[in-house]
Amino acid sequence: MKNSDVPMMALRRAVQICNGVDALGDALNLSTDVLERMLVGAEPIPAETFTQAVGMLLDATATRGPKRGKPDSNEGGRKGPRH
């Protein structure tokens, strides 16, 4: 992934979280037309818009519970005595 792809990828993920381009446009105070042009790379994504989108992504992931697939390094390891 190139650094230049990150803002567009963040916007695309924000579209998924908001359930559509219209809803994301409302959240970011952008017209659907401008947002769609940003999503296809026809218009640059301003830093402020990127920052708002990242904030939305962070908020969305902060409300999820932690994944329980792997043990947390803070939970300690071995429970019994070593042999």
Secondary structure as GFF3:
##gff-version 3
##sequence-region A 1 83
A	DSSP	three_ten_helix	3	5	.	.	.	ID=ss1
A	DSSP	alpha_helix	6	18	.	.	.	ID=ss2
A	DSSP	alpha_helix	21	28	.	.	.	ID=ss3
A	DSSP	alpha_helix	32	39	.	.	.	ID=ss4
A	DSSP	alpha_helix	47	62	.	.	.	ID=ss5
A	DSSP	three_ten_helix	73	75	.	.	.	ID=ss6
###
